[in-house]
Amino acid sequence: MTKILVVEDEAKIARFVELELTHEGYEVDKVDNGRSAVEQALENDYDLVLLDILLPQLNGMEVLRRIRKEKDVPVILLTARDAVMDKVAGLDAGADDYITKPFAIEELLARIRVALKRREVQASTPVPEGQAVVEPDRHVLSAHGVTLDVERHEVVANGDPIELTNREFEVLKALMENLNIVMSRERLAQLACGYDFVGETNIIDVYIRHLRSKIDDRYGIKLITTVRGVGYVIRES
């Protein structure tokens, strides 16, 4: 049976979610504070964690960071915060998805199914025993003096290494792999956050601002161009 840990300090919400998940056939454990959440998540093998951000003792972001140091269990953030930056921070910290309170239980159940299915697909393609993993030739992309090494997960601008979050790297990679092709926010969200991403696509605008601050503004180049009403593009030099 699929096991889910619900981390929520509001008793009514926690009970409601527990009843709905149990009705759907999931096995559910509940905790109402951050420290207990870390202990439970690390001591038990859960298939998914529903994690509130505003928690006593340890906030949800710190709980997420501690879980990610040791486990890759899917985590969906439950948050009353609707600010895009909070969602970006959660995704960059390793969350698989987020949902903003108040939410419809049908939407939450759908997001849980998506997260579980994604992990199932990842787990169903193991390397055969005794077979070596052969790395492909290095995949290096470049434009306007910016070089992105896919295998090494490195970005260099005019010879300087650029520190990017995982999501920023994926957005930049998607744009550089599609030079001269205008990419919609929806398409970039799919490529950067997963093909089954169902969050707000204005998160992409935040990543673009970060990339421009770290690359365009710093080196006086125009790497990423906005196409009004459509999306973003990197054009060839």
PASE-189264 format. One line per 5 residues: number of its first residue (from 1); their letters; for each residue x negated, y, z of N, C-alpha, C. Coordinates in nm, 2 decimals, padded with zeros to 4 digits. Each point is the difference from the previous one (the first is absolute). Layout:
BEGIN
NUM> a> X/Y/Z/X/Y/Z/X/Y/Z ~ ...
***
This chain:
BEGIN
1> mtkil> -00.08/-00.12/00.00/00.08/00.12/00.00/-00.09/00.12/00.00 ~ 00.04/00.10/-00.08/-00.07/00.13/-00.01/00.01/00.08/00.14 ~ -00.12/00.04/00.05/00.00/00.07/00.13/-00.03/00.14/-00.02 ~ 00.08/00.09/00.06/-00.02/00.14/-00.01/-00.01/00.06/00.14 ~ -00.10/00.09/00.01/-00.02/00.08/00.13/00.07/00.14/-00.02
6> vvede> 00.09/00.03/00.08/00.06/00.13/00.00/-00.05/00.09/00.11 ~ -00.07/00.11/-00.04/-00.05/00.09/00.10/00.08/00.13/00.00 ~ 00.08/00.02/00.10/00.09/00.11/00.00/00.04/00.03/00.15 ~ -00.02/00.13/00.04/00.03/00.03/00.14/00.14/00.05/00.02 ~ 00.08/00.02/-00.10/00.14/00.03/00.01/00.08/-00.13/00.01
11> akiar> 00.05/-00.03/00.12/00.07/-00.13/00.02/00.11/-00.03/-00.10 ~ 00.08/00.10/-00.02/00.12/-00.03/-00.09/-00.05/-00.03/-00.14 ~ -00.09/00.07/-00.05/-00.05/-00.03/-00.14/-00.07/-00.14/00.00 ~ -00.08/-00.02/00.10/-00.07/-00.13/00.01/00.10/-00.12/00.00 ~ 00.10/00.02/00.08/00.10/-00.11/00.01/00.08/-00.02/-00.13
16> fvele> 00.03/00.11/-00.06/00.07/00.00/-00.13/-00.08/-00.07/-00.11 ~ -00.13/00.03/-00.01/-00.09/-00.06/-00.10/-00.01/-00.15/00.03 ~ -00.02/-00.03/00.13/-00.02/-00.14/00.04/00.12/-00.08/-00.04 ~ 00.12/00.05/00.03/00.12/-00.08/-00.04/00.01/-00.02/-00.15 ~ -00.02/00.11/-00.08/00.01/-00.02/-00.14/-00.11/-00.09/-00.06
21> ltheg> -00.12/00.01/00.05/-00.10/-00.09/-00.04/00.02/-00.15/00.03 ~ 00.05/-00.02/00.13/00.04/-00.13/00.04/00.11/-00.06/-00.09 ~ 00.09/00.08/-00.03/00.12/-00.04/-00.09/-00.06/-00.04/-00.13 ~ -00.11/00.06/-00.05/-00.05/-00.03/-00.13/-00.09/-00.12/00.01 ~ -00.02/-00.06/00.12/-00.08/-00.12/00.01/-00.14/00.02/00.04
26> yevdk> -00.04/00.12/00.04/-00.13/00.03/00.05/-00.02/-00.03/00.15 ~ -00.11/-00.04/00.04/-00.03/-00.01/00.15/-00.06/00.13/00.04 ~ 00.05/00.06/00.11/-00.04/00.14/00.03/-00.05/00.01/00.14 ~ -00.11/00.07/00.02/-00.05/00.04/00.13/00.01/00.15/00.01 ~ 00.02/00.06/00.12/00.01/00.14/00.01/-00.10/00.05/00.11
31> vdngr> -00.06/00.12/-00.02/-00.07/00.07/00.10/00.03/00.14/-00.01 ~ -00.02/00.08/00.11/00.04/00.14/00.00/-00.11/00.10/00.03 ~ -00.12/-00.05/-00.01/-00.12/00.10/00.02/-00.12/-00.05/-00.09 ~ -00.09/00.09/-00.02/-00.11/-00.02/-00.09/-00.10/-00.11/00.05 ~ -00.03/00.00/00.13/-00.09/-00.09/00.05/00.05/-00.15/-00.01
36> saveq> 00.12/-00.02/00.03/00.06/-00.13/-00.01/00.01/-00.04/-00.14 ~ 00.02/00.10/-00.09/00.00/-00.03/-00.15/-00.13/-00.06/-00.04 ~ -00.11/00.06/00.04/-00.13/-00.04/-00.04/-00.03/-00.14/00.05 ~ 00.04/-00.03/00.13/-00.03/-00.13/00.06/00.08/-00.10/-00.07 ~ 00.13/00.02/-00.03/00.09/-00.10/-00.06/-00.05/-00.03/-00.15
41> alend> -00.03/00.11/-00.07/-00.04/-00.02/-00.14/-00.13/-00.07/-00.02 ~ -00.09/00.02/00.10/-00.13/-00.07/-00.01/00.00/-00.14/00.05 ~ 00.09/-00.02/00.10/00.00/-00.14/00.06/00.09/-00.10/-00.07 ~ 00.09/00.05/-00.09/00.09/-00.08/-00.06/-00.01/00.01/-00.16 ~ 00.05/-00.10/-00.07/00.00/00.00/-00.14/00.13/00.05/-00.05
46> ydlvl> 00.02/00.13/-00.03/00.13/00.05/-00.05/-00.02/00.01/-00.15 ~ 00.12/-00.01/-00.07/00.00/00.01/-00.14/00.02/00.15/-00.04 ~ 00.05/00.08/00.09/00.02/00.14/-00.03/00.02/00.08/00.13 ~ -00.04/00.12/00.00/00.02/00.09/00.12/00.08/00.12/-00.04 ~ 00.11/00.03/00.07/00.07/00.13/-00.02/-00.05/00.09/00.11
51> ldill> -00.06/00.11/-00.03/-00.07/00.08/00.10/00.05/00.15/00.00 ~ 00.05/00.04/00.11/00.04/00.14/00.02/-00.13/00.08/00.02 ~ 00.00/00.13/-00.04/-00.12/00.08/00.02/00.00/00.07/00.13 ~ 00.11/00.05/00.05/00.01/00.07/00.13/00.02/-00.10/00.11 ~ -00.10/-00.04/00.06/00.00/-00.11/00.11/-00.07/00.05/00.12
56> pqlng> 00.05/-00.05/00.12/-00.08/00.03/00.12/-00.12/-00.08/00.01 ~ -00.10/00.05/00.08/-00.13/-00.07/00.03/-00.10/00.01/-00.12 ~ 00.04/-00.05/-00.12/-00.08/00.01/-00.12/00.09/00.04/-00.11 ~ -00.03/00.10/-00.08/00.09/00.03/-00.11/-00.01/-00.11/-00.11 ~ 00.10/00.00/-00.09/00.00/-00.10/-00.11/-00.12/00.00/-00.09
61> mevlr> -00.06/00.12/-00.03/-00.11/00.01/-00.09/-00.12/-00.07/00.06 ~ -00.02/00.02/00.13/-00.11/-00.07/00.07/00.02/-00.15/00.01 ~ 00.13/-00.04/00.02/00.03/-00.14/00.00/-00.04/-00.06/-00.13 ~ 00.04/00.07/-00.11/-00.02/-00.05/-00.14/-00.15/-00.01/-00.02 ~ -00.08/00.10/00.04/-00.15/-00.01/-00.02/-00.06/-00.12/00.08
66> rirke> 00.05/-00.03/00.12/-00.06/-00.11/00.07/00.04/-00.13/-00.06 ~ 00.12/-00.01/-00.05/00.05/-00.13/-00.06/-00.09/-00.02/-00.13 ~ -00.02/00.11/-00.08/-00.07/-00.02/-00.13/-00.14/-00.04/00.02 ~ -00.06/00.03/00.12/-00.14/-00.05/00.02/-00.01/-00.15/00.01 ~ 00.11/-00.07/00.03/-00.01/-00.14/00.02/00.10/-00.08/-00.09
71> kdvpv> 00.10/00.06/-00.05/00.10/-00.08/-00.07/00.06/00.08/-00.12 ~ 00.04/-00.07/-00.10/00.06/00.07/-00.12/00.15/-00.03/-00.01 ~ 00.06/-00.03/00.11/00.15/-00.02/00.00/00.07/00.12/-00.05 ~ 00.11/-00.02/-00.09/00.07/00.12/-00.05/00.06/00.08/00.11 ~ -00.01/00.13/-00.01/00.05/00.10/00.10/00.09/00.10/-00.07
76> illta> 00.12/00.01/00.04/00.09/00.11/-00.05/00.03/00.10/00.12 ~ -00.03/00.12/-00.03/00.02/00.11/00.10/00.14/00.04/00.01 ~ 00.05/00.01/00.12/00.13/00.06/00.03/-00.02/00.14/00.06 ~ 00.04/00.10/-00.06/-00.03/00.13/00.05/00.11/00.10/-00.02 ~ 00.01/00.09/00.10/00.10/00.11/-00.01/-00.07/00.12/-00.08
81> rdavm> -00.13/-00.01/-00.02/-00.07/00.11/-00.07/00.02/-00.01/-00.15 ~ 00.05/00.10/-00.06/00.03/00.00/-00.14/-00.11/00.08/-00.08 ~ -00.10/00.05/00.07/-00.11/00.07/-00.07/-00.08/-00.09/-00.09 ~ -00.03/00.05/-00.12/-00.07/-00.08/-00.09/-00.14/-00.04/00.05 ~ -00.07/00.09/00.07/-00.13/-00.02/00.05/00.00/-00.12/00.10
86> dkvag> 00.11/-00.01/00.08/00.00/-00.11/00.10/00.01/-00.13/-00.08 ~ 00.07/00.00/-00.11/00.02/-00.13/-00.08/-00.14/-00.03/-00.06 ~ -00.06/00.10/-00.06/-00.13/-00.02/-00.06/-00.10/-00.05/00.10 ~ 00.00/00.05/00.12/-00.09/-00.04/00.11/00.02/-00.15/00.03 ~ 00.13/-00.03/00.01/00.04/-00.14/00.03/-00.05/-00.10/-00.11
91> ldaga> 00.02/00.04/-00.12/-00.04/-00.09/-00.11/-00.15/-00.01/-00.01 ~ -00.07/00.11/00.02/-00.15/00.00/00.00/-00.05/-00.08/00.11 ~ 00.07/-00.01/00.12/-00.05/-00.07/00.11/00.02/-00.15/-00.01 ~ 00.08/-00.04/-00.11/00.01/-00.14/-00.02/00.15/-00.05/00.00 ~ 00.09/00.08/00.02/00.14/-00.04/00.00/00.04/-00.05/-00.14
96> ddyit> 00.09/-00.10/-00.01/00.04/-00.05/-00.13/00.12/00.09/-00.05 ~ 00.08/00.06/00.09/00.11/00.07/-00.04/00.05/00.08/00.12 ~ 00.10/00.09/-00.02/00.05/00.08/00.10/00.15/00.02/-00.03 ~ 00.08/00.03/00.11/00.14/00.03/-00.02/00.03/00.10/00.11 ~ 00.08/00.10/-00.04/00.03/00.12/00.08/00.13/-00.02/00.07
101> kpfai> 00.00/00.02/00.13/00.13/00.00/00.08/00.08/00.13/-00.03 ~ 00.13/-00.01/00.00/00.08/-00.13/00.00/00.00/-00.07/-00.13 ~ 00.00/-00.13/00.01/00.00/-00.08/-00.13/00.11/-00.10/00.00 ~ 00.04/-00.04/-00.13/00.10/-00.10/-00.02/-00.07/-00.14/00.02 ~ 00.07/-00.08/00.07/-00.06/-00.14/00.03/-00.03/-00.07/-00.13
106> eella> 00.08/00.02/-00.10/-00.02/-00.07/-00.13/-00.13/00.04/-00.06 ~ -00.04/00.13/00.01/-00.12/00.05/-00.05/-00.12/-00.06/00.07 ~ 00.01/-00.01/00.14/-00.10/-00.05/00.08/-00.02/-00.15/-00.04 ~ 00.10/-00.07/-00.01/-00.01/-00.15/-00.04/-00.06/-00.01/-00.14 ~ 00.03/00.09/-00.09/-00.06/-00.01/-00.13/-00.15/00.02/00.00
111> rirva> -00.04/00.10/00.08/-00.14/00.03/00.01/-00.08/-00.12/00.07 ~ 00.07/-00.06/00.10/-00.06/-00.12/00.06/-00.02/-00.11/-00.10 ~ 00.10/-00.02/-00.08/-00.01/-00.11/-00.10/-00.11/00.03/-00.10 ~ -00.02/00.13/-00.04/-00.10/00.03/-00.09/-00.14/-00.02/00.06 ~ -00.02/00.05/00.12/-00.13/-00.02/00.07/-00.03/-00.15/00.02
116> lkrre> 00.09/-00.08/00.04/-00.02/-00.14/00.02/-00.03/-00.07/-00.14 ~ 00.07/00.04/-00.10/-00.03/-00.06/-00.13/-00.13/00.04/-00.06 ~ -00.04/00.13/00.02/-00.14/00.04/-00.04/-00.10/-00.08/00.07 ~ 00.01/-00.02/00.13/-00.10/-00.08/00.07/00.00/-00.15/-00.04 ~ 00.12/-00.05/-00.03/00.01/-00.14/-00.05/-00.07/-00.02/-00.13
121> vqast> 00.01/00.10/-00.09/-00.07/-00.01/-00.13/-00.15/00.01/00.02 ~ -00.04/00.09/00.08/-00.15/00.01/00.03/-00.05/-00.13/00.06 ~ 00.07/-00.07/00.08/-00.04/-00.12/00.07/00.00/-00.12/-00.09 ~ 00.08/00.01/-00.11/00.02/-00.12/-00.08/-00.10/-00.01/-00.11 ~ -00.10/00.09/00.00/-00.11/-00.01/-00.11/-00.13/-00.02/00.07
126> pvpeg> -00.03/-00.11/00.07/-00.13/-00.02/00.07/-00.10/-00.04/-00.10 ~ -00.13/00.02/00.04/-00.11/-00.05/-00.08/-00.01/-00.15/00.02 ~ 00.00/-00.09/-00.10/-00.02/-00.14/00.02/-00.12/-00.03/00.08 ~ 00.01/-00.11/00.09/-00.11/-00.03/00.09/-00.12/-00.04/-00.08 ~ -00.11/00.05/00.04/-00.13/-00.03/-00.07/-00.03/00.08/-00.12
131> qavve> 00.10/00.09/-00.04/-00.02/00.08/-00.12/-00.06/00.14/00.04 ~ -00.10/00.04/-00.06/-00.06/00.13/00.03/00.09/00.11/-00.06 ~ 00.00/00.11/00.07/00.07/00.12/-00.05/-00.10/00.08/-00.10 ~ 00.04/00.01/-00.12/-00.08/00.07/-00.10/00.05/00.14/-00.02 ~ -00.09/00.10/00.04/00.04/00.14/-00.02/-00.01/00.04/-00.15
136> pdrhv> 00.10/00.07/-00.05/-00.01/00.05/-00.14/-00.11/00.10/-00.01 ~ -00.03/00.04/-00.13/-00.09/00.11/-00.02/00.05/00.12/00.06 ~ -00.09/00.08/00.05/00.04/00.13/00.07/00.09/00.08/-00.10 ~ 00.11/00.05/00.06/00.10/00.08/-00.07/-00.02/00.14/00.04 ~ -00.07/00.08/-00.08/-00.03/00.14/00.03/00.07/00.09/-00.09
141> lsahg> 00.07/00.10/00.06/00.08/00.10/-00.08/-00.07/00.14/00.02 ~ 00.01/00.08/-00.10/-00.06/00.13/00.01/00.08/00.11/-00.08 ~ 00.00/00.12/00.05/00.06/00.12/-00.07/-00.05/00.12/00.07 ~ -00.04/00.10/-00.07/-00.03/00.14/00.05/-00.11/-00.01/00.11 ~ -00.09/-00.09/-00.01/-00.11/-00.01/00.10/00.04/-00.08/00.12
146> vtldv> 00.11/-00.06/00.00/00.05/-00.08/00.11/-00.01/-00.15/-00.04 ~ -00.06/-00.08/00.08/-00.01/-00.14/-00.03/00.06/-00.08/00.12 ~ 00.08/-00.10/-00.05/00.08/-00.09/00.10/-00.04/-00.14/-00.03 ~ -00.06/-00.06/00.10/-00.05/-00.14/-00.01/00.11/-00.09/00.07 ~ 00.08/-00.07/-00.07/00.11/-00.08/00.05/-00.05/-00.11/00.10
151> erhev> -00.10/-00.08/-00.04/-00.04/-00.11/00.08/-00.07/00.05/00.13 ~ -00.08/00.11/-00.01/-00.06/00.05/00.12/00.08/00.09/00.08 ~ 00.12/00.04/-00.05/00.09/00.09/00.06/-00.07/00.13/00.04 ~ -00.07/00.06/-00.10/-00.08/00.12/00.02/00.04/00.10/-00.11 ~ 00.00/00.13/00.05/00.02/00.11/-00.09/-00.11/00.10/00.01
156> vangd> -00.06/00.04/-00.11/-00.11/00.10/00.00/00.03/00.11/-00.09 ~ -00.02/00.13/00.05/00.02/00.12/-00.09/-00.13/00.07/00.00 ~ -00.04/00.02/-00.12/-00.13/00.08/-00.02/-00.11/-00.06/00.08 ~ 00.00/-00.13/00.02/-00.11/-00.06/00.08/00.03/-00.01/00.15 ~ 00.11/00.06/00.05/00.03/00.00/00.14/00.11/-00.11/00.03
161> pielt> -00.02/-00.08/00.10/00.11/-00.10/00.04/00.12/00.08/00.06 ~ 00.12/-00.04/-00.04/00.12/00.06/00.05/00.07/-00.10/00.08 ~ 00.04/00.04/00.12/00.07/-00.09/00.09/00.15/00.01/-00.02 ~ 00.06/-00.11/-00.04/00.15/00.00/-00.03/00.06/-00.11/00.09 ~ 00.13/00.02/00.03/00.08/-00.10/00.07/00.03/-00.11/-00.11
166> nrefe> 00.05/-00.11/00.04/00.03/-00.11/-00.09/00.11/00.05/-00.10 ~ 00.10/00.07/00.05/00.11/00.05/-00.09/-00.05/00.11/-00.10 ~ -00.08/00.09/00.05/-00.06/00.10/-00.09/-00.08/-00.07/-00.11 ~ -00.08/-00.10/00.04/-00.08/-00.07/-00.10/00.09/-00.07/-00.10 ~ 00.11/-00.06/00.04/00.09/-00.07/-00.09/00.07/00.10/-00.10
171> vlkal> 00.03/00.12/00.05/00.07/00.10/-00.09/-00.10/00.04/-00.10 ~ -00.13/00.03/00.04/-00.10/00.05/-00.09/-00.03/-00.11/-00.10 ~ -00.01/-00.12/00.04/-00.03/-00.11/-00.09/00.11/-00.02/-00.10 ~ 00.13/00.01/00.04/00.11/-00.01/-00.10/-00.01/00.11/-00.10 ~ -00.03/00.12/00.04/-00.01/00.11/-00.10/-00.12/-00.02/-00.09
176> menln> -00.12/-00.04/00.05/-00.12/-00.02/-00.08/00.02/-00.12/-00.09 ~ 00.07/-00.10/00.04/00.02/-00.11/-00.09/00.10/00.03/-00.12 ~ 00.07/00.11/00.02/00.10/00.04/-00.10/-00.03/00.14/-00.05 ~ -00.13/00.03/-00.05/-00.03/00.13/-00.05/00.09/00.04/-00.11 ~ 00.04/00.13/00.01/00.09/00.06/-00.10/00.14/-00.04/00.00
181> ivmsr> 00.03/-00.09/00.09/00.14/-00.05/00.02/00.06/00.07/00.12 ~ 00.11/00.07/-00.01/00.06/00.07/00.11/00.07/-00.11/00.08 ~ -00.03/00.00/00.13/00.05/-00.10/00.09/00.11/00.06/00.09 ~ 00.11/-00.06/00.01/00.11/00.05/00.08/-00.03/-00.03/00.15 ~ 00.06/00.08/00.09/-00.02/-00.03/00.14/00.04/-00.14/00.04
186> erlaq> 00.11/-00.05/-00.06/00.05/-00.13/00.02/-00.10/-00.11/-00.04 ~ -00.06/00.02/-00.12/-00.10/-00.09/-00.05/-00.13/00.00/00.09 ~ -00.04/00.11/00.04/-00.12/00.01/00.09/00.03/-00.06/00.13 ~ 00.12/00.02/00.05/00.03/-00.06/00.13/00.00/-00.16/-00.01 ~ 00.05/-00.05/-00.11/00.00/-00.14/-00.02/-00.14/-00.05/-00.01
191> lacgy> -00.09/00.07/-00.07/-00.14/-00.05/-00.02/-00.08/00.01/00.13 ~ 00.03/00.11/00.07/-00.08/00.03/00.12/00.05/-00.07/00.13 ~ 00.13/-00.02/00.01/00.06/-00.05/00.12/00.06/-00.14/-00.02 ~ 00.00/-00.05/-00.12/00.07/-00.13/-00.03/00.11/00.01/-00.09 ~ 00.02/-00.09/-00.09/00.11/00.00/-00.10/00.14/00.01/00.06
196> dfvge> 00.01/-00.05/00.12/00.13/00.00/00.07/00.02/00.12/00.10 ~ -00.08/00.10/-00.02/00.00/00.12/00.09/00.14/00.06/-00.01 ~ 00.06/00.04/00.11/00.14/00.05/00.00/00.00/00.13/00.08 ~ -00.11/00.06/00.03/00.00/00.13/00.08/00.02/00.12/-00.09 ~ -00.01/00.12/00.06/00.01/00.12/-00.07/-00.12/00.02/-00.09
201> tniid> 00.01/00.04/-00.12/-00.11/00.01/-00.09/-00.07/00.13/00.02 ~ 00.05/00.10/00.08/-00.07/00.12/00.02/-00.12/-00.02/00.09 ~ -00.02/-00.12/00.05/-00.13/-00.04/00.07/-00.11/00.02/-00.10 ~ 00.02/-00.03/-00.13/-00.10/00.01/-00.10/-00.05/00.14/-00.01 ~ 00.09/00.10/00.02/-00.05/00.14/-00.01/-00.10/00.03/00.11
206> vyirh> 00.02/-00.06/00.12/-00.10/00.01/00.11/-00.13/-00.06/-00.04 ~ 00.00/-00.12/-00.06/-00.13/-00.06/-00.04/-00.07/00.09/-00.10 ~ 00.08/00.05/-00.10/-00.06/00.09/-00.10/-00.07/00.12/00.06 ~ 00.07/00.06/00.10/-00.06/00.12/00.07/-00.13/-00.04/00.06 ~ 00.00/-00.11/00.07/-00.12/-00.05/00.06/-00.12/-00.02/-00.10
211> lrski> 00.04/-00.06/-00.11/-00.11/-00.03/-00.10/-00.05/00.13/-00.06 ~ 00.09/00.10/-00.02/-00.04/00.13/-00.06/-00.09/00.07/00.10 ~ 00.03/-00.01/00.13/-00.08/00.07/00.10/-00.14/-00.07/00.01 ~ -00.01/-00.13/-00.01/-00.12/-00.07/00.02/-00.09/00.00/-00.13 ~ 00.07/00.02/-00.12/-00.08/-00.01/-00.12/00.01/00.13/-00.08
216> ddryg> 00.12/00.03/-00.05/00.02/00.12/-00.09/-00.05/00.13/00.07 ~ 00.05/00.03/00.12/-00.04/00.12/00.06/-00.14/00.00/00.04 ~ -00.05/-00.11/00.05/-00.14/00.00/00.05/-00.10/00.01/-00.11 ~ 00.03/-00.05/-00.12/-00.10/00.00/-00.11/00.04/00.09/-00.11 ~ 00.10/00.08/00.01/00.04/00.09/-00.10/00.04/-00.06/-00.13
221> iklit> 00.06/-00.11/00.00/00.05/-00.07/-00.12/00.15/-00.01/00.00 ~ 00.05/-00.03/-00.12/00.15/-00.03/00.00/00.02/-00.14/-00.05 ~ 00.00/-00.09/00.10/00.00/-00.14/-00.03/00.15/-00.04/-00.02 ~ 00.09/00.04/00.09/00.14/-00.05/-00.01/00.09/00.12/-00.04 ~ 00.07/-00.03/-00.10/00.09/00.11/-00.06/00.15/-00.04/00.03
226> tvrgv> 00.08/00.10/00.05/00.14/-00.02/00.02/00.08/00.02/-00.13 ~ 00.09/-00.09/-00.03/00.09/00.02/-00.11/00.14/00.02/00.06 ~ 00.04/00.12/00.00/00.13/00.04/00.07/00.11/-00.09/-00.05 ~ 00.08/-00.05/00.11/00.11/-00.08/-00.03/-00.03/-00.14/-00.04 ~ -00.12/-00.04/-00.01/-00.04/-00.13/-00.04/-00.09/-00.07/00.10
231> gyvir> -00.12/00.06/00.02/-00.09/-00.07/00.09/-00.14/00.06/-00.01 ~ -00.10/-00.09/00.00/-00.14/00.04/00.00/-00.08/-00.08/-00.11 ~ -00.11/00.07/-00.04/-00.09/-00.07/-00.10/-00.14/00.05/00.02 ~ -00.10/-00.09/-00.04/-00.13/00.04/-00.02/-00.03/-00.01/-00.14 ~ -00.04/00.11/-00.06/-00.03/00.00/-00.14/-00.15/-00.02/-00.03
236> es> -00.04/-00.05/-00.11/-00.14/-00.03/-00.03/-00.07/00.14/-00.01 ~ -00.13/-00.01/00.04/-00.08/00.12/-00.01/-00.01/00.06/-00.14
***
